[in-house]
Structure formats: structure tokens, C-alpha cells
Amino acid sequence: MNKRYIVGIAVIVLCGVIGFTAFKDSLTPYVGFAEAKELNRSCQVMGEVDKDNVKYDMKNGILHFSIVDEEGHLLPVSYKGVKPGNFDQAKSVVCGGQVVDGTFEADRLLVKCPSKYQGMEEEGEENPHETTPSEAGV
């Protein structure tokens, strides 16, 4: 084989390895609360907001709250940044960051709110985005 082909193949393989490593390191996995406490790197956790445990420090711009997982475990969270406008209606949140001294320090928040039409049927109102089989032409 020609030396140029060998060098070219080596460069392609090296670029592929570097690209794969960079991609793998950029992934942020979803983990449980216990695993998040053991990791020494960024991860994502999800839970329901404990509405009784929400405080926003306006002076320092830090939102302190706790989330509860499916097993009932509580994880304190602090988020430095503007409190999301729909945070008070949030059913659950996804927090990205890492645990420091027992508190999940989030640098990203994804607020998951219930649909504004959810529960309308319970109040006797119709959901304007839902069609019945007869309206759909079935």
C-alpha cells in the first residue's frame, strides 16, 4: 500500500475517534436521584415539584425548590437564573446539572406543565382541540 493511503486512513480513523469521544461526553443522561448524588459530572433528573418547598431569592437570582421522584424521594434543587414564568403551574421539571453538597445545582430547567385543556372535561367544558368521531367524519 502507498504511504499516503495509510496516512489518510489513520487521519480518518483518528478524526472518527475524536468525534465519537466528544459526542459521547456531550450526552447528558437521565439518572435517578441516588445515581445523581454519586456522579461527578453533569446529568439530568426529573421529578414533581414539591409546591410547599419553593423559594425564589430575588436578590441573588436563585430559585430553591425540591423535586420528588416516583419512589417518593426528595431532592433539593437550586437554579441560578430567572424563575421560569410557568414554574408555578409546573407539574414536573427536568433539571440539568450536578449534585454539590447534597443539593442538585441545576444550570438548565425544563418545565413540564399540564395542558391548559386538561381537566376541562371534569369541569363540564369541552376541549376545543378534541373532536368526536362524528365530527371527524368517522
C-alpha positions, -999 to 999 in steps of 0.1 A, spaced: 0 0 0 10 35 -6 21 56 24 -4 83 15 -33 58 18 -21 46 52 -17 82 65 -51 91 51 -68 62 67 -50 69 100 -62 105 99 -98 94 91 -98 69 120 -83 95 144 -110 121 135 -137 94 139 -124 85 174 -121 122 185 -156 129 171 -172 99 189 -155 108 222 -167 144 220 -202 133 212 -203 107 240 -190 133 265 -217 158 254 -246 135 262 -263 142 294 -280 110 307 -313 109 328 -305 93 361 -322 86 394 -316 108 425 -293 82 441 -271 79 410 -271 117 405 -256 120 440 -228 96 431 -219 110 397 -192 137 395 -204 151 362 -235 167 346 -267 147 344 -304 152 342 -330 143 369 -368 145 366 -394 148 393 -426 165 405 -422 199 421 -428 200 459 -450 231 459 -445 236 497 -408 239 492 -403 267 466 -384 299 474 -370 325 450 -342 346 462 -347 377 441 -316 395 454 -292 367 442 -315 353 414 -315 318 428 -346 295 427 -346 270 455 -371 241 454 -373 203 458 -384 176 435 -399 142 443 -393 111 423 -417 82 416 -405 64 447 -412 95 470 -375 105 474 -369 142 478 -340 161 461 -333 197 469 -325 218 438 -310 253 433 -312 271 400 -293 303 394 -313 323 368 -346 338 361 -376 319 375 -395 304 345 -428 322 340 -447 290 341 -429 274 370 -458 279 394 -481 258 371 -454 231 366 -464 195 372 -428 183 369 -394 196 359 -363 182 342 -332 196 358 -297 195 342 -266 200 363 -249 181 391 -252 174 429 -229 196 451 -230 190 489 -264 172 487 -281 198 465 -287 195 428 -272 226 413 -292 230 380 -279 250 351 -309 241 330 -346 237 337 -372 222 315 -407 230 330 -434 204 321 -468 220 325 -501 202 322 -521 212 291 -544 241 297 -572 220 283 -565 191 307 -593 188 332 -618 209 312 -639 178 308 -640 174 346 -654 209 349 -681 202 323 -664 222 295 -654 208 261 -618 206 249 -618 228 217 -589 207 203 -606 173 207 -630 160 180 -657 134 184 -659 105 159 -689 121 142 -671 155 138 -640 137 123 -662 121 97 -659 86 110 
